[in-house]
């Protein structure tokens, strides 16, 4: 948003409004009451409509409708402004602001403070400037603020790559339902153009559903010995699949005596 904002009163004249737009290089101004609350907007289009309504001896085209001067011949902001005014607050996201502009066909939105007074403006150009954020800044926000906010997600297990605002997420999250949550939060970060999902849900934390041993579900030992071959425990007892698996055999270091021959 741009603050402080250039504002006019209902009685501000046509020429003064034109001068303000030129001086501050803006395309519209909010019209406010004595308390600073919004009454309407005067844009370049409103001013041009009044200009187009002037009589032109060189054409037979009838002039379009425009603001009618008051009794004294003056055209003021009250005559020119359009309303009702679509307003936002400082906490409004850029996505919501963009949707409001599109839905209502406006190019700028007044920003209201807690008392409903206009203290800033957001234009289409302001919204587009968020896409100029540096990739490293976007990545840092995702890693430090987004991923850290999702309970159960470890930022260390999620890879984040950002290139020209395009985000690629890879790695693992503990539960499948967390994937869309992470994706939506990343899309809401200012400057993000798109998010590519390469995440996977690691429901068992890297272990199979029946695997709570370092050797794996089939009883393979830490040295990579296969389940069928087994790992030899004390007394030469084999703890492979035929011997009941690593959890029952002697590969865990059980004190089972060797069979008597």
N, C-alpha and C positions, 0 to 999 in steps of 0.2 A: 504494500500500500504506500501511497504518497501522503506525507503529512509534514507540516500543516497544510490544510486544504484551502483553496481559493473558493470563497462563498459569496453569494450576492443576496440581497434582500428583495422582497417582492416589488419594491418601488424602483429598483435599479433600472436605468434606462438602456435601450437597445445599443446605443453607441458605446456606452461604458462597458457593457458586456463584451462587445467585439474587441475593445481595447484590452480587456483582461485576458481574453483568450490568446491574443497576439503576444502580450507581454510575457505570459507564463508558458507559452507554447503548449496549450492544452486544447481539448476539443469540446469541453463541456464543463458546466459549473452547477453545483447544487444551489437551490433556492431555499433559504431557511427563514424561520420566524425569529422573533426577538430573543427567544431562548436557545436558538441554534438547532432547533429540530427541523427535519426536512419537510419541505412542502412540494418540491418538484425538481426537475432538472431542465436546464436550458442547454441545448447542444448546438453545434454548428448547423445541423440539419434544420433545427427550428429557426435559426437566424436566416439561413438561405431560403427557407420557405417564405419568409416575410419579404426578402429581397425579390424573389421570383414573382411575388404578387404585385410588384410595381407596374404601373402602366408603361407599355413599350410601344411607341409609335411605329416601330419597324416591323411589327408582326400583327397578324389578325387573331392569334391564339388568345383565348380568354385567360386572364390570370387565375392561378389556382387559389384555393382558399388559404387564408393566412390570418395571423393575429390582427384584430382590428384596433386601431389607435383609440386611446381614451378621449374624453371630451376636449382635452387640451392638445390633442394631436400626438401625444407621446405614446410610444410602445415600450412597455416595461417587462421585467422578468415575469411578473404575474400574468401578463398577456401571452408570453411566449412559452412558459414552462409546460412540460408534459408530466403526467403523474397517473396513478400513484407511484411512489418511489419504491423501487426494489432495493432493500438495504441488507447489509451483512454486519457481522461483528468481527473483532480481531481474531477470534478463535475459529471462524469459518474456514474450512479447508479450501485449498485452491481448486479441488475437484468440484466441490459444491458451488463455489463461486462461478466456475466456468459453466456449469450446468444451468445456473440461474441466468447467466447472460444469454445462453442459447435459447432457453425456454421463453424468456421475455423479450428477446431481440434487442437487448441493450448493450452498450459498449463500455459502460462504467457503472460502478456500484459504490454508493456512499457507505462509509464504515462508521458505525455508531458506537459511542462509549456506553458506559453503564447507565447513564441518565438519558439515553436516546438522542444525544446531540451528535451532529456530524463533526468528526475530527480528522477524517482522512478519506481518501478515494482510492479505489482499485480499478484500473483500466485493463483492457485486453492485453496491452503491452506489458503491464505489471505481471500478469499471470504467466505470460510466455517467458518472462525473464527467469523463472524458476528453473527452466530447462538449461540454463547456462551454468548451473552449479557444477563444480569440478567433480570428476568421477571419484577421486579419493575422499572427498567430503561425503558424497552419497554412501560410499562403502563403509566409512567409519560410522555413520549414523545407523546403517543397517546392523552392523556387527555389535556396536555398543548399546544402542537403544532399542532396536526392534527385536533382535534375537534374544537379548537379555530380558525382555519383558514377557516372553512366552515361557510359562512354567514347564519345566521338564526338558526344554531345548537347551543344548549346550552349544554356545557359539563356536567352541573348538572343533565340533564335529560337523559344522556346516561351512562349506566353501562358498565364498562370495566373490564374484568377478563382476566388475562394472566397466563397460566400454561405451562411451558416448551416451550415457544414461540407460543403456540396456544392461539389465542385471541377469546374471546366471547363477542359480543356486544349486549346489550339489552337496553330497554327503548324506547324513542320516538324522532322522528325528525319532524319538522313542515310540510314537504312536501315529497311526495313519491319519487320525482326525486333526493332527497338528499341522499337516502339510498345507491345507487351504488357509489356515489361520496365518501361517508364516507368509504365504504368498500374498494374501490381501494386505497385510501390514506393510510388506515391502512395496507394493504398488502405491500405497498412500504416501510414501516418502517423496518430498518435493524434489523434482528433477528426474524422477524415474520415468523412462519412456515405455519400457516393457520389462516383464519378468519371465524368464525361462525356467521351467521346473525340471530339475534333474535330481530331486530329493527322493529318498527311499525311507520307508518306515522300518526301523530295526526293533521289532516288537520284543525280541528276546535279548536285546543288548549285545548282539554278536554271538550268542549261544543258541543252539537248537532247543526245541521244546523239551527234550529229555536229556540235555547235555549240560550238566553242571560241573564237569570235570575239565581240566586243562587238556585232556587227551581227546575229547570229542565224544560223540554219541556212541561210536562203535568200539570204544575202549582203546583207541590208539594212544600210546604213551607220549610224553613230551618229546621223546627222541624220534617220533614219527613212525614207530612200529605199528603195522596194520592190525586191524581187529582180528583177522583170521589167524595171523601168525601169533598174536598175543605178545605181552611183555612178561618176561620170566621173573617171578617173585622168588622169595626165599625157598630153598629146598627144591628149586627147579619146577615148581608148579606153574603152568601156563595160565595166564589170565585173559585169554582171548574170548571170542564169542562162545566157543564151546565150553569154556570154563566159567561162564556166568557173567562175563563183562568186567570192566575195570572196577566198577563199584562193588563187585562181590569177590573178585579174585584178589591175588596178592600184589597186583601192580600198585595198589594204594599203600603197600607196606604193611598189610595185615600180618599178624603173627601166626597164621595157620601152619601147623606142622606138615612136613612132607609125608606122603603116604608110605606106609611100611611095606617093603617088598620082601 
